[in-house]
Amino acid sequence: MSLQERDKKHLWHPLKQHQTHPNSLGIVKAKGCILTDEKGNEYIDAISSWYTCMFGHCNEFITSCVYKQMQTLDQIMFSDFTHEPAVKLSEELIKILPENQNRIFFNDNGSTAVEAGIKMALQYYFNKGEKRNTFIALENGFHGDTFGAMSVSGLSVYNGPFEDFLMDIERIPVPNGTNNKEIIHQLEKIIAENNIAGFIYEPLVQGAAGMQIHKADDLNEILKFCSENKILTIADEVMTGFGKTGNHFASNEIATKPDIICLSKALTAGLIPMAITSCTEEIYSRFLSNDMAKGFFHCHTYSANPIACSAAIAAIELLQTDEIQKNIKQISNAHKAFEARIKNHSKVNATRSKGVILAIDLNTNSSRYGTLRDQLLQFFMDRGVFLRPLGNTIYIQPPYIITDLELQKVYKTIEAALEIV
Ligand SMILES: *Cc1c(COP(=O)(O)O)cnc(C)c1O
């Protein structure tokens, strides 16, 4: 029996309506940019398996570092012990994170990185003796699927059954270059009427919203307002982190630095789940006390797993090589050229790109939203390209090691798709 058939017996997949979409493609191998299915068909992984495998699948440098670590120290509790991979990773990360970041806290995934960030902000004020219970978040933001992360997420299609159980959130529009005055006005009203603990945002690119891009200066005005008004800022860089936007972190491009940063996805280059919530020394210092209860009592069993840390250290080393930095620039330039080529196509509503991220909004009847997505996905797979459209938006976020030949094939396949929508 095929993987696809055996899968149906016991498995429950995420983000799937199994009644209408019973099949999951069996993948047997992934190497570089290429996925191989159980029938031997090959696909270019043009979205880096959800923005994780940025250095290619089964990258030999990273797997060799992980293999070495596996033979030395596999797992040790991080509440009473420490180890070289965690210490080294903290040192390497602090070197490249925005200059105000000084503390590294470990989690298992992007949602819990956000969850810990939210809890840090709440307890920061609690420890100061201030009661603050509300967060500000951007419309259409996505921050994950645990309760705190769901609360601050603005994409309600995912949250319907849980809405009665979510935290208090005030939502503001995404800055678009013309609405900053209104946003600041709205913020003044929000802080007058609520006890705001923090503002959470995806800096520069909102991923799940369809790779929506906003300007650093516009976002900076909001962050400046928050910092002047003692509202902690939480940058969710789970998607944008580690080079995607052309910088190591999107926050590097924005003048006002966040108090807290959430990292995951490309952190371990797709090898092992891990996440990090970093923060400033000022936040950390508010948890220091002779009173046990003022400490941060949030822990995941696999916190700072040494094997996961070794993958992250290797990935950060690769990220900083001239070769990878050159690749990022080349992909970014290729995206710009492709945008210029297709932007006037009658089926293209808008294009945008930043770093290795490119998005194309299709000019199609919105009632086809769900079926069009399925049709496009199949069209791409039939031609050996894995792209996962978000409704009417096709986006690319290829591994940094994609060859020009592979990238051109992705573009050509998208161009072919424009003729069938
Ligand atoms: C994917 C993502 C998350 C959630 O991460 P998981 O590891 O899937 O829990 C949170 N925030 C952003 C911006 C993301 O892209």
The ligand as a MOL file (V3000), in Angstrom:
LIG
                    3D

  0  0  0     0  0            999 V3000
M  V30 BEGIN CTAB
M  V30 COUNTS 15 15 0 0 0
M  V30 BEGIN ATOM
M  V30 1 C 4.5660 30.2170 11.4370 0
M  V30 2 C 4.4240 31.4200 12.2670 0
M  V30 3 C 4.0940 31.3510 13.6380 0
M  V30 4 C 3.7820 30.0600 14.3210 0
M  V30 5 O 4.8700 29.1950 14.3560 0
M  V30 6 P 4.6320 27.6160 14.5830 0
M  V30 7 O 5.9870 27.0620 14.6800 0
M  V30 8 O 3.8670 27.1380 13.3940 0
M  V30 9 O 3.8550 27.4810 15.8410 0
M  V30 10 C 4.0500 32.5210 14.3560 0
M  V30 11 N 4.2810 33.7110 13.7700 0
M  V30 12 C 4.5840 33.8250 12.4570 0
M  V30 13 C 4.8440 35.1720 11.8870 0
M  V30 14 C 4.6550 32.6930 11.6660 0
M  V30 15 O 4.9470 32.8010 10.3590 0
M  V30 END ATOM
M  V30 BEGIN BOND
M  V30 1 1 1 2
M  V30 2 1 2 3
M  V30 3 2 2 14
M  V30 4 1 3 4
M  V30 5 2 3 10
M  V30 6 1 4 5
M  V30 7 1 5 6
M  V30 8 2 6 7
M  V30 9 1 6 8
M  V30 10 1 6 9
M  V30 11 1 10 11
M  V30 12 2 11 12
M  V30 13 1 12 13
M  V30 14 1 12 14
M  V30 15 1 14 15
M  V30 END BOND
M  V30 END CTAB
M  END
